[in-house]
Amino acid sequence: MANHLAIAAVAKTILKMVEDHCPRDEFASTPTFALYAGHDFAAQPVTEGFSLLVWRLSVNTAVRSFSARREPDGRKRRPPLPVDVSMLLTAWSSEPERQLRLTGWALRFLEDNAIVPAALLNQSLSRRTVPAFRPDEAIELMLDAPSLPDYLGLWDKFRSRWQTSLTYVARPVLLESDIVLDEGALVETRDFRHGQTDTRAPGGPA
């Protein structure tokens, strides 16, 4: 299960994958690869490169039911919280045709690399003292276009910087709880005595 660093790890990893593999000869100048907050669309615009914005976090109801997880030492933790991470990936260029070529490349590249393993996810964080994901974990990246009203509502905040963008969701990101369930003391003995056995013969004196 992943810890609280997982959401940042997912966003940084997807952006780093794009940075490491994108066709550099498509850019007119040195490209920038930026993890965006909402205000960055106006305050720190990218002119050549890619930006990635985490614009929504939601609970994955399809896998909502999890049982408590048993640690190797026997302790139980509360069930994990399955989270979907919705991201907006935007290619930026001074020329519309070049921007569309980069967008097409990103579509194909991320589809071909949709399963992202923990080994890759744990490399992208700035602080890597504690891994975000367990070694056997992975996330799946899916193109997930929102409804037109939702998409227009998202871009309404950035109307002066409207760009053709790709909306992806990474799932499942299973956020593990730090709370250990109290199960009481371990049972060491069993006593099946429920009362005294009546050894008197049937029909004998009371």
N, C-alpha and C positions, 0 to 999 in steps of 0.2 A: 504494500500500500504506500501511497505517496504522502509526503508531509506538506506543511504549509508553503514550502518553496516551489511546489509543483506548477502552479499557474504561471509564475514568472519563468520557470524553466521551459515550459511549452512555448511561450511567446518568443523567448530569446533563441530557442533552438530552431524554430521555423524561419525566423529572420536570418539566422546564421547559415542555414542550409541554402537559402536563396542567395545570400552573399557569396558563398563559396562556389556555387555552380552556375551562376548566371553568365550569359555571354557578354563579356566586357567590351567587345568591339561594337556593341550596340549603343554605347553611351557616347555622347558628344564631349563629355568632360569626366573628371574623376567622380564616380558615383558615391552617393551616401546611402547608408542602410540604417534606418532609424526606427527605434521602438517609440511609438507615438503615445502621448496623452491627448485628450480632445483638443486642448488649446493649441497644440503644435501645428495644426492645419493652418493656422493663421500666424502664429508667433514664430515658428521655426520651419518654414516650408522647405521641403526637399525639391530641388530643381532637376536633378538627375539621380535616379536610383530607386529604392523601394522603401516604403514605410509600412509598419504593421501596428494596428491599433486593436487592443482587446476592448471590444465595445459592449460585451454582454457576458454575464456568468449566470448559469441556470442549473438547477438540479435535474439530473437525468432520471425521469420518472419510470423509464422502461426497465431500469436496473435498480430501483429504489430499495427493494427488499434485500437486505444483507443480514446474515447472522453475525453474532459477535465472533471476533477472530481470536483463536487460541495461539498464544506465543509459544515458542519452543520450551520455555521454562514453565509452561502450564497456566500462566495468567491469561485472563480474558480481557480484551479491549472492546469498547463500544463499536458498533458497526461503522464502516467508513461512509463518508458522504460522497456520492457519485456526482461529479460536476462536469458540465459541458462548457468549454471555453470557446466563445465565439469571437472570431478575429476578422479584421478588415485589412486585406493586403492590397496596396496600391503601387502600381508602377508609375514613376514620374519621368517625364522627358520634355524637352523643349519643342519636340516635334510630335504631333499626334500619331503619325504612322509608326514612329519608333516606339512610342508608348504602347501601342496596340501589339507590336511584335513582342515586346517584353511581357505584356499581359498574357499573350498566347503561350510564350515559353513557360511562364509560371504555372499556368493551367496544366500543361503536360508534365512538367517536372514534379509538381506536388502530387499529381495523380499516380505517377510512377513510384513515388516514395511516400505513400500514404501511411505506412506502418512505421512508426518511429520508436526504436527501442530505448530502454533505460540508459544504456551505455552512451548513447548520443544525447539524450535529454539531460543527463547529469554533467555534461561537459560545458554547457553554455552559460551557467550561472557565474556571476562575478564572485560570489562567495560559495565556495565548494567544500567547506569544512564538513558539512553533513550532506550526503546525497539526497536529492529530492525524491527519487524513485528507487524502489528495490530492484535488484539486478534482473529479476524475471518479469518485470513489467514492461508495458509498451502502451502507446496511445495510437488511435487511428484518426487520421485527418480526412475530413469529408467536405466537399464543396456543398454548401448549404445556403442557397439563396433565400433570403427572407421574402415575405410577401411585399408587393410593390408599395403599399402604404408604409410598412415598417422601413423599407429601404429609403423611401423619400423622407420619412421622418428622421432617419439617421442623418441624411445629408442636409436636412434643413438647417442644422446647426453650422454646417460648413459650406453654405451655398456659394460663397465667393471662391471656394477652392474645389468645386465639384470635379471629380475625376471618375473615370470608369474603374471600378474596383472589384475585387474578388472577396466573397464572404465565405469563410471556412469555420468549421467547428471541430475541435479536438475532443475526443471522448474515448473511453471514460477516464476521467481524472479522479481517482479514488482517494479522497483526503482522509487520512487515518486520524483517529482520535487518540489523544494522550491519556484519556481517562481509562484506568484499569477497574474493571468491575469487581466488587467485593462479593465473593462467593461463600464467605464463611470459612471456618476451619475444615481441613480435610478429615474425612471419616476414616478412623483407624481401626475401630472394632465394631462388630455388629452383635446385638443382644436380642434374641428372638423370644425371650421370656415375656409372656403376657399375664401371668398369674400362677397360682399354685395348682398343681395337679391333684385332683380328688382321687385318693387311693382306696377309698372305702368300697366294699363289695356292693353290687346292686342289691337293693332290698334290705340292707343292713339297718341297724339302729341309727337314728338321726343324731 
